[in-house]
Amino acid sequence: MALKKRSKGRGRGRGTKRRNTKESSEAGAFTLQRTVVRKSKAELRIINEFAKNEVHLDADVYQLWIDGTPDVPRAYLKMKLAVTPQEGLWTGIRFVFQLEFPHEDPYDYPNMEPKVTLIGDYKIYHTNINYDGKVCLGYRRQNPWKAAWGIKTVALSLISILTDPNPDNPQDGCKFIAEELSMNKSRYLKNVAASLRGETLMIEGRSCPFPSKSVMNSACKVPEGATILSGKGFR
């Protein structure tokens, strides 16, 4: 009888241990399932562009990075892009833009273009970039964004407007500057030069102080721990 009891007891112990292990395993699997973040279609498209080497950018002009590592969830949905024109009024000035990629279906990238903003340390007297940093790259009714385009299209569009501003498609808040470029170019050039000296200009009744060229060139360096994706510093 004692043997039977001990055997039964041991059986219960083994059964309990197995049951606890199973419960622990199921709980672990459930926890893992909850912490896994699925990549959005926008992220998968971006990753595919890099995998196919479609975002190869000239290191003399561009530097593209994310503030961290690619394994962080949604890391690719917000990037910084430094653009340094090699000709035009802003030759040699390193401007840094933030690229934010929409990822809510159906208005996601590449169906919709990324939002491009000149970050706050920079200001430019421009027809297509307003004082608050909002950028018009011309993806409007005349030239709508196409899903076949990608990050490189955005980079090339940025260098295009920095080299050759387009007064026919001004950003909101830039109408006065666009008219000035079209009708009084000498005054426009004087105002651009003044902005690069760090002077304050009036734009549509608003007092707008500008950082100098040297101040902008020392702003927004690539932070430690960032991942360079293309252009200068990419390996």
Order of alpha helices (4+ residues) and beta strands (2+ residues): alpha-alpha-beta-beta-beta-beta-beta-beta-alpha-alpha-alpha-beta-beta-alpha-beta
